[in-house]
Amino acid sequence: MPEAPITENIKSDTNGGAPATPAARQSWQRTTIEFLVLAPLAVLALEGFFTLLGVGEQNFIKPDTELGSVHIPAKVVTWRLEGFSRDTMSKNGWRDIERTVAKPTGTYRVALLGDSQTEALQVPLEKDWARLAEAQLNAEQKKSPERHPDVSNIEVLNFGVSGYSTAQEYLQLQKTVLAYQPDLIVVLYSRGDSDENTVDPAKRLTAEPRPFFYLDDLDGNKLTLDQSVLIANKEKLTSNGLLEFLRANSRIYGVWDQTNFQLNLTDKFYYKTRRALTNFIAKLFASYSPTVAAPQYALQDKLKVTQALLSQINDTAHKNGADFLLITFPDIGDVDPIFRAQLPALHKQSDAEKFDIIELTQPFRDYKGNQSLFYQVHFAEAGHKVAAQCLADYVMTILQKRSEK
């Protein structure tokens, strides 16, 4: 007698993804519940483990539609790329101790603007040049309070942000820094800063999202803001709730982000492949993107645009009752002929426009200590001490001049 086909006794193993038999269905449900319970616990355990180790805490920047990028407020940052530091950004998003926006009575305020050299993640917060200069200035003031009787406290506020150009610093000054009522505005001008202040009009599609400036020949070489790259990348720069949360809180996300960053720095194949893919996608969807009305102008003289920006920073300082000081990054090995060639023009500008310049090159060359002044590119602790001493000496001179008036 032939056996009945087994298909008559067994239903399909799948029913919308779930087993059909009661036993199999219960097993599938139990597995699903276990996964839903254990997966979040595993994520929390890994987050806790990474937190204990300080791993995945290097992500401290978020996109911004006006400045291109800003710090994540109150973010714990563990930095290991050069040197080491583990500190928390202030509630207002600065690599600094907590400050009140309103200036306390009797306080002389110095505002430092710059890029990663000013931000100084490579050393602990208390050892960066802003904090060292502040401590030295207040120690000097306490020794002889009668020298400057109207000043009971000196604050050196650090507004440095990694990757910032002079253009971003100028806009940052207007947007946030002036609210702190600084008495002295200091810009640390680093090698390569002038390259980041302008954009080649033919390369807007692949340019880094940030504000740029140009000199408008049709308006008498007027310094003019070009936001076209920011506008073209508005969707990418607009706040995303999930990504904001992950950047601010997830060490797992931080590990992924750091891995991507390191591969971009060290693996040429990865960098070239990723860049080629990004450019291909940008060009592929360019015709589908909203048309951005971009100003048309010729390729710019980078130094002239930079000098125009410095003029605007100087004018802004004076209009708000502050002095302006330009500090130039040390080139002790004469490794950057373009940067070195810019210095005479900057000095000529400072003489004409009545602001001061401190070149750090000679003080760094004169340093007699046995410690290295640099890690790879950024200041080591000894470098911060030299920069802090130069700044403190200058501020004491300014205060002395002010007392003599």
JOLIN-V219102 format. One record per backbone hydrogen bond with DSSP energy under -0.5 kcal/mol. NH is the residue of the N-H (numbers start at 0). CO is the residue of the C=O. Records with the same first field share a line. If there is no record, write none. Layout:
NH: CO + CO
This chain:
7: 4
8: 5
9: 5
14: 17
17: 14
24: 20
25: 21
26: 22
27: 23
28: 24
29: 25
30: 26
31: 27
32: 28
33: 29
34: 30
35: 31
36: 32
37: 33
38: 34
39: 35
40: 36
41: 37
42: 38
43: 39
44: 40
45: 41
46: 42
47: 43
48: 44
49: 45
50: 46
51: 47
52: 48
53: 49 + 50
54: 49
56: 53
59: 57
61: 69
63: 67
67: 63
69: 61
71: 59
72: 70
73: 89
74: 71
76: 86
77: 56
78: 76 + 84
83: 121
84: 78
86: 76
88: 74
89: 93
92: 89
95: 93
106: 103
107: 152
108: 106
109: 154
110: 183
111: 109 + 156
112: 110 + 185
117: 114
118: 114
119: 115
122: 119
126: 123
127: 124
131: 127
132: 128
133: 129
134: 130
135: 131
136: 132
137: 133
138: 134
139: 135
140: 136
141: 137
142: 138
143: 139
144: 141
146: 143
147: 144
148: 145
150: 147
151: 105 + 149
152: 105
154: 107
156: 109 + 154
158: 111 + 156
160: 113
163: 160
168: 164
169: 165
170: 166
171: 167
172: 168
173: 169
174: 170
175: 171
176: 171
177: 172
178: 175
179: 176
180: 177
182: 108
183: 108
184: 322
185: 110 + 183
186: 324
187: 112
188: 186 + 326
189: 187
192: 189
194: 191
195: 191 + 192
196: 193
200: 198
202: 199
203: 200
205: 202
206: 202 + 203
209: 207
211: 225
212: 196
213: 223
215: 213 + 221
216: 214
218: 215
219: 216
220: 215
221: 215
223: 213
225: 211
226: 224
230: 226
231: 227
232: 228
233: 230
236: 232
237: 233
240: 238
243: 239
244: 240
245: 241
246: 242
247: 243
248: 244
249: 245
250: 248
253: 249
254: 250
255: 251
256: 252
257: 253
258: 254
259: 255
260: 256
261: 257
262: 258
263: 259
264: 260
265: 261
266: 262
267: 265
270: 266
271: 267
272: 268
273: 269
274: 270
275: 271
276: 272
277: 273
278: 274
279: 275
280: 276
281: 277
282: 278
283: 279
284: 280
286: 282
287: 284
288: 284 + 285
292: 290
293: 291
296: 294
301: 299
304: 300
305: 301
306: 302
307: 303
308: 304
309: 305
310: 306
311: 307
312: 308
313: 309
314: 310
315: 311
316: 312
317: 313
318: 314
319: 315 + 316
320: 317
321: 316
322: 182
324: 184
325: 355
326: 186 + 324
327: 357
328: 188
333: 330
339: 335
340: 336
341: 337 + 338
342: 338 + 339
343: 339
345: 341
346: 342
347: 343
348: 344
349: 345
350: 346
351: 347
352: 348
353: 349
354: 349
355: 323
357: 325
359: 327 + 357
362: 358
363: 359
364: 360
365: 361
366: 362 + 363
374: 377
379: 372
381: 371
383: 379
384: 380
385: 381
386: 382
387: 383
388: 384
389: 385
390: 386
391: 387
392: 388
393: 389
394: 390
395: 391
396: 392
397: 393
398: 394
399: 395
400: 396
401: 397
402: 398
403: 399
404: 400 + 401
